[in-house]
Amino acid sequence: MINRVLIRLKIIQIVYAYYQNGSKNLDAAEKELFFSLSKAYDLYNYLLMLMIAVTNYAQKRIDAGKSKLAPTAEELYPNMKFVENKFIAQLEVNDQLVDFIANQKRSWTNDEDFVKALYDQIVASDIYKEYMASSDNSYDADRELWRKLYKTFVFNNEALDALLEDQSLYWNDDKEVVDTFVLKTIKRFDAKNGAKQPLLPEFKDEEDREFARRLFRRAILNADYYRHLIGENTRNWDLDRVAFMDVIVMQCALAEILSFPNIPVSVSLNEYVDIAKVYSTPKSGSFVNGTLDGIVNQLKKDGKLTKN
């Protein structure tokens, strides 16, 4: 699940903190990097649990309606389609998710106000109304409902972003990336797999884990060389006046460009320029792009970089 986009972002955050906190303990910083990545995987599981929590709240509302002294006919004989959604029933018994819940002791119980608000938004939507009125009771229709609901109401949900940030500082910048993996998971669910349906693994493979470890260490251990290259290509600038985040972004970019021969230069440049645009100053994207491009061209001219 943890892809290289998220790995690069986490490394920049940890490298920045490494210099800011003054401790300069490389092993401790690397441990913090992998802990931060594991928290992103926790968020992935926690967002899967949110869909179950909304469904359980819907069942609770139905039960409360039936318990009234004078329930209406609609309350006595409610449409059960939403709470009996086949995709959610499969997700709720998923072996991996059940293990996560048991080991992490996480739940949405303490955030029922948010769950209620989300449920009310869903019920008021055309997506929900069309689903409830449809005669299609297939597994595919049930799964598609939650793909639409998640994309519409969980993506770009400011209330949810604030709630998650209060729960973990590590989740502040993770949700946008993790959301894409939740949607990918919904799409991959297959009824025939039952409780054994595989969720996305924490890392795609050992190569990605090694990519994180190696990139982080190279960025720190070869920092003097990378900053020399940056300084040589920003002669019209006092390096001390360059935004510190820009320096960190370029330092990590050069670590990747020079340490991973199988990753095209253009891929690395695009990734780090995008990060600079979001996490540094408004002008950082063009500045980082121009500086790195100059460094790459000089390294190629000097025969120190041979890949394209």
N, C-alpha and C positions, 0 to 999 in steps of 0.2 A: 504493500500500500504506500509506504513512504518512498516517493520517487525522488529523482535527482533535483527537481525544482525545489522541493521542500528541504532537501539536504543542503543545497547551496544557501538557502535563506537562513537555515539554522546555524550553519557554519559562520556566516557573516555576523550573526547576532552574538555568537559565543566568542569569536575573535575580537569583536568590539568590546565585549565585557571583559575579556582577558586583559586588554590594555587599560581599561577604565578602572578595574578593581585593584590593580597594583600588585596582586599576589604573585602573578607570573608562574603559577604551578601548572605545567603543561598536562600532567596526568589528571589532575583534578578537573581541568577545563575540558579535557576529552571525555571524562566521565559525565560531566554536565551536558556535553553535546548529546551523548547517547541517551541520557535521561530525558532531555528535552524532546528528542525524537520519539521516545517511548510514550511520552505524554500526548503527542499527536495521534498515536495509535489508540490511546485511551479515548480521545475525543471521537474518533471514528466509531468505536463501539458505543459510546454514550449517545451519539446521534442516531444510531440504529435503535437504541432503546427508546428514544423519544417517540418513534412511531408506535411502539407498543404501548407507551404511557398514554398517548392520545386515545388509542382504541380502548384501553382499560377505563379511561375517564368516561368515554361514551357509554360503556356498559354500566358504569356507576350511575350515570344520569338516567338510564333506562330503569335501573333497579329502584332509584329514588322515585321515579314517576309511578311505578307500579305500587309503591308503598304508601302513596297518598291516601287519605281517608276517602276521597271521592275522585279517583283517577278518571281521566277521559278515556274514550274508546281508543284513541291514538296511543295513550300511555299504557293501556292494558295490552294492546296488540301492536307494538311498535314494529317498524321496518327494521329487521335485524341485519340487513345486508352489510352495513358498515362494520359492525362489531364482529361479524362472522367472516370477515375478509380472509380468504384462504392464504394470501401471501403473509399477512400478519400472523396468522396461526402457525405457519411454518417458521417464521422468524422467531417467534416467542419460544419455541422449543429447540432452536438451533444449538447444537452442542457447544460450539465455540463461544457463542454469546452467553449461554447459561454459565459456562465456566468463568467468563470474565465477570459477570455479575456476582457470582459466588466469591471470587477472589478479591475483587476490588470494593465490594460492599457499596456500590454506587446505585442510586435510584433517582427518579424524578419526584419522589414523594414530597420532598420539602419545597418543591417548586410547582405545586399544583395550580397556583394562580396563573403562572405562565401557560401551563398545559391547558387550563380552562380557556384562556384567551385565544390560544392557538386553535383549539377545537371550535370555538365560536366563529372564528374567521373561516375555518374550513366549511362548517355547516352553512354559512351564508353564501358560499361561493357557487358559481354555476358548475364547476367541476364536480362538486359533491352532489348537487341536485340532479345533474344528468346521470351520474352513476347510480344514485338511489332509484331513479325512475327507469333505468335500463333493465331489460329482460335478460341481458347477458350476465350469467352467473359463473363465467369461466375463471379459472386461475389467472389466465393472461389479463383479463379485464381487471381483476383485483390487484394484480401487481402494477398494471399501468396506472391505476388510480393513484397509488402511492408515489409513483415516479412523478406524476403531474403535481400532486400535493406538495411533495418535498421541494420540487423545483420552484413552485409558486410561493410557498409560505415559509419555508425554512431557509432557503437562499436569501441573502440580503435582508435578513430579519434583524433590525437594530436592537430590539428588545432582547432577542436571544443572544446576540453578540455581547451585549452588556452583562447579561446573566452569566454567560460562560467566562467572560473576563474576570468577574468577581470570584468565580470558583477556582480558576487557575490562570496565573500570569502567562503560563506557557501557551495557552490557547489563544492569546490575543491576535496573533497573525496566522494562525493555522486553519481557521474555519473555511476560508474560501477554497483552499486546496483540498481539505478533507471532504467538503461537500461533494466535490467531483467524484471522490471514491465511494461515497455513500450511494450516489446515483448509479455508478458503475456496478455496485453490489446488487442493487435492486434489479437492474437489467439482467444480471447473470443468474438470479435465483431461478431454480427449476423445480417444479413440484415433485418430480420423481426422486430427487435427492433427499427429501424429507429433512430430518434433523441433522443429517450429515452434510448438508449443503456447505461447501467451503466458503468462509469469508476470505477477504483479501489478507495475505500474510503481512506481518509488520514490515519486512523487507522483501522485495521481489526475489532476491537471491543474495548469496554471500558476497557477490561482486559489488553490489550496491553498498553493503555495510563496509566493505574494505575501501570503497570510493570515499565514503564519509571520513573514515579514520585517516586515510592517506592525504586527502585534500586538506583536512584541518591541520595536520602536523606539518605538511609542506608550507602552508600559508604562514605558520608561526616560525618554523625553524629557518626558513630562507627569507625572512622578512627584510633583512638588511639589503639583500640583493634586489628584491622586488622594489623596495623603496628607492634604491639607487636608480633603477630603470625609470621609475616614475619621475624622480627629480631631474634626470637627464632630459626628459621629454616635456617638462613643464618649466623650462628655464626662465620664461617670462613671468613665472609665478614664484612667490616664496612658498615652499612646500608647507611651511607652518601655517599659511593662510588658506590652504586648500581645505575644504570641509573634511573633517576627520573620517566621516563615513565614506566619502569618496575614496580616500586613501585605502581604507579597509576593503572596499569593494574591488578596487584595482589590484590590491595585494592578493586577494583570493582568486581573482580572475587570472592573474599571471601564474599563480600556483597551479591552476587547472591547465592552462595553455601549455605550460612547460613540463608538466608531470604526467599528462595522460595523452600519449600519442594517438590513441584511437578516437579521441573526441575532436571533431573538426574545430578549427579556430573560430569559424563563423558561429557555431553553436554556442561556444563559451562566451563570445562577445555579446551575442544577442541576450543571453540569460543574465549577464551581469549588468548590462546597460538597462534592462528592464527593472532589475532590482534597484539600481541607482535612481531611476525615475520615481519609484514609489517610496523609497526609504531615506533619500537624502534631499537635496535642495531642488527647486524647480529647474535649474539649469544643469543639474548633475548628469542627466542622461547624455546630452550632447558633449559635455566636458569629458566624461569617462570614455565615451565612444571615441572621441578624437584622440585622447591621450593613449588609450590602449591600441588604437589603430597605428599610431606613430611608433609605439614600442614594438609591435609585431613586425612592421615593415623594416625597422632597424635590425631586429633580431634575425630576420630572414636574410637581409643584406649581409650581415656579419657571419652567416652560416650557422647561427646558434639555434635556429628554428627551421625545420625542414618540412613539417606537415602543412597541409593546406587548411 
